Amino acid sequence: MKMKIAKLIVLGCLGFVGLFFLVFLFKPQDPTKADFIQDYLMAKAILDGRNPYFSLDVLGPEYGIDVQRPPHSSPHPPTFAVLSLPLGLFSYRTASLIWLLFNLAALLTSLHFLLKLKLVKLIWRVH
């Protein structure tokens, strides 16, 4: 009985996280308040042959985004800039949705591997 309750709690938590992400997807975002903006502007700058480490308040207006954040450049290394290049091919809204879905897939993959651990199997197993 205790194991069934544990399963219900875990499934309930996963359902809550999934519901949270679905609600988040349909909520309009102000791009000036999201951390993703620095990654997006970095990708757009590289695709346009610009310096990706210009300040956000310089890059933002060039791509139609009024950045209301402290003026700083992206703190990410060049390897991350290369990985974020495909996101610069889309609009900000589409790119942020792709980024969110990628992060959700990474979360679910992590949970999958955690459930394969023996410790979690002991908790999850029904007697």
For each residue, the residues with C-beta under 8 A, 3 or more apart:
1: 4 5
2: 5 6
3: 6 7 123 124 125 126 127
4: 1 7 8 126
5: 1 2 8 9
6: 2 3 9 10 123 124
7: 3 4 10 11 124 126
8: 4 5 11 12
9: 5 6 12 13
10: 6 7 13 14 124
11: 7 8 14 15
12: 8 9 15 16
13: 9 10 16 17
14: 10 11 17 18 111
15: 11 12 18 19
16: 12 13 19 20
17: 13 14 20 21 107
18: 14 15 21 22
19: 15 16 22 23
20: 16 17 23 24
21: 17 18 24 25 100 104
22: 18 19 25 26
23: 19 20 26 27
24: 20 21 27 100
25: 21 22 97 100
26: 22 23
27: 23 24
28:
29: 33 34 93 96
30: 33 34
31: 34 37 65 92 96
32: 37 60 65 66 67 68 69
33: 29 30 68 69
34: 29 30 31 37 96
35: 38 39
36: 39 40 95 96 99
37: 31 32 34 40 41 56 60 65 67 69 92
38: 35 41 42 56 73 74 75 76
39: 35 36 42 43 74 76 80 84 87 99
40: 36 37 43 44 84 87 88 92 95 96
41: 37 38 44 45 52 56 59 60 63 65 67 74
42: 38 39 45 46 52 53 74 76 80 81 84
43: 39 40 46 47 52 81 84 85 86 87 88 95
44: 40 41 47 48 59 63 88
45: 41 42 48 50 51 52 54 59
46: 42 43 49 50 52 81 82 85 88
47: 43 44 85 88 89
48: 44 45
49: 46
50: 45 46 54 59 62
51: 45 54
52: 41 42 43 45 46 73 74 81
53: 42 73 74
54: 45 50 51 58 59 73
55: 58 59 71 72 73
56: 37 38 41 59 60 67 69 71 72 73 74
57: 60 61 67 69 71
58: 54 55 61 62 71
59: 41 44 45 50 54 55 56 62 63 67
60: 32 37 41 56 57 63 65 66 67
61: 57 58 64 65 66 67
62: 50 58 59
63: 41 44 59 60 92
64: 61
65: 31 32 37 41 60 61 92
66: 32 60 61
67: 32 37 41 56 57 59 60 61
68: 32 33
69: 32 33 37 56 57 72
70:
71: 55 56 57 58
72: 55 56 69 75
73: 38 52 53 54 55 56
74: 38 39 41 42 52 53 56 81
75: 38 72
76: 38 39 42 80 81 84
77: 80 81
78: 81 82
79: 82 83
80: 39 42 76 77 83 84
81: 42 43 46 52 74 76 77 78 84 85
82: 46 78 79 85
83: 79 80
84: 39 40 42 43 76 80 81 87 88
85: 43 46 47 81 82 88 89
86: 43 89
87: 39 40 43 84 90 95 98 99
88: 40 43 44 46 47 84 85 95
89: 47 85 86
90: 87 94 95 98
91: 94 95
92: 31 37 40 63 65 95 96
93: 29 96 97
94: 90 91 97 98
95: 36 40 43 87 88 90 91 92 98 99
96: 29 31 34 36 40 92 93 99 100
97: 25 93 94 100 101
98: 87 90 94 95 101 102
99: 36 39 87 95 96 102 103
100: 21 24 25 96 97 103 104
101: 97 98 104 105
102: 98 99 105 106
103: 99 100 106 107
104: 21 100 101 107 108
105: 101 102 108 109
106: 102 103 109 110
107: 17 103 104 110 111
108: 104 105 111 112
109: 105 106 112 113
110: 106 107 113 114
111: 14 107 108 114 115
112: 108 109 115 116
113: 109 110 116 117
114: 110 111 117 120
115: 111 112 120 121 124
116: 112 113 120 121
117: 113 114 120 121
118: 121 122
119: 122 123
120: 114 115 116 117 123 124
121: 115 116 117 118 124 125
122: 118 119 125
123: 3 6 119 120
124: 3 6 7 10 115 120 121
125: 3 121 122
126: 3 4 7
127: 3
